[in-house]
């Protein structure tokens, strides 16, 4: 029977650890599927990924998929997707690398956008959101138990960086979309799961 669970929270709130434990409990002695969505951006991030891998043992089927989750047949399995934030990052930057002006990079806070650039930038968010929603629907059409881990990145102040603001919008709208489709939503606060839905 299909089920969708969303686990959300801030950085280092215990999301992944909790979701992994939940997935293994739900798998009831069978192997669960760990769907890792991250790209390796730098050495520090490679170290983080390695720590995640070391925490997992033979009770997991490990799959690495940056974007197209639906290409994997996971019917009848418990699947942990870790994480939505990195998954959506891959869509966002693949589109923005091809459409956003080069000057929206690292020093974007100092750029003044004209109306055309602002519209193009908003279009990147809309394109990425649409592509991710379509992939989410294809992936979750399978008869499986899905646990999605995501971040709440919009709880702080509004960033001065335009690209960060665009991505915050994208992830916020995507989290709302997944939560609307989810059977359960849990917010992690200091390692404690709080049931939202």
Long-range contacts (C-beta under 8 A, 24 or more apart in sequence): 1-143, 2-140, 2-142, 2-143, 2-144, 2-145, 2-146, 3-145, 3-146, 3-183, 3-184, 4-140, 4-146, 4-148, 4-178, 4-181, 4-182, 4-183, 4-184, 5-145, 5-146, 5-147, 5-148, 5-182, 5-183, 5-184, 5-185, 5-186, 6-148, 6-150, 6-175, 6-178, 6-179, 6-182, 6-184, 6-185, 6-186, 7-147, 7-148, 7-149, 7-150, 7-186, 7-188, 7-193, 8-149, 8-150, 8-151, 8-152, 8-175, 8-179, 8-185, 8-186, 8-187, 8-188, 9-151, 9-152, 9-187, 9-188, 9-189, 10-151, 10-152, 10-155, 10-188, 11-151, 13-188, 13-189, 13-190, 13-191, 14-188, 14-190, 14-191, 14-192, 15-83, 15-149, 15-150, 15-151, 15-188, 16-52, 16-82, 16-83, 16-149, 17-55, 17-191, 18-186, 18-188, 18-191, 18-193, 19-80, 19-82, 19-147, 19-149, 20-55, 20-56, 20-80, 22-147, 23-78, 23-79, 23-80, 23-147, 24-59, 24-78, 26-78, 26-145, 26-147, 27-59, 27-77, 27-78, 30-77, 30-78, 31-58, 31-59, 31-60, 31-61, 31-77, 32-59, 32-60, 32-61, 32-77, 32-78, 32-79, 32-80, 33-60, 33-61, 33-63, 33-72, 33-74, 33-77, 33-78, 33-79, 33-80, 34-60, 34-61, 34-62, 34-63, 34-80, 34-82, 35-63, 35-65, 35-69, 35-72, 35-74, 35-79, 35-80, 35-81, 35-82, 36-62, 36-63, 36-64, 36-65, 36-82, 37-64, 37-65, 37-66, 37-67, 37-69, 37-81, 37-82, 37-83, 37-84, 37-86, 37-87, 37-90, 38-66, 38-83, 38-86, 39-66, 39-86, 39-89, 39-90, 52-82, 66-90, 67-91, 67-94, 67-135, 68-135, 69-135, 69-136, 69-138, 69-139, 70-135, 70-138, 70-139, 70-141, 73-142, 74-142, 74-144, 75-142, 75-143, 75-144, 76-143, 76-144, 77-144, 77-145, 78-144, 78-145, 78-147, 79-144, 79-145, 79-146, 79-147, 80-147, 80-149, 81-146, 81-147, 81-148, 81-149, 82-149, 83-148, 83-149, 83-150, 83-151, 84-148, 84-149, 84-150, 84-151, 84-171, 84-174, 84-175, 84-178, 85-150, 85-151, 85-153, 85-171, 87-132, 88-128, 88-132, 88-167, 88-170, 88-171, 88-174, 89-167, 91-128, 91-131, 91-132, 92-124, 92-125, 92-128, 92-166, 92-167, 92-170, 95-124, 95-127, 95-128, 95-131, 96-124, 96-128, 96-163, 96-166, 99-123, 99-124, 99-127, 100-124, 100-163, 104-162, 104-163, 105-163, 108-161, 108-162, 108-163, 108-164, 109-160, 109-161, 109-162, 111-162, 113-162, 121-162, 121-166, 122-166, 124-166, 125-166, 125-169, 125-170, 125-173, 128-170, 129-170, 129-173, 129-174, 129-177, 132-174, 133-174, 133-177, 136-177, 136-178, 136-181, 140-181, 148-178, 148-182, 150-174, 150-175, 150-178, 152-187
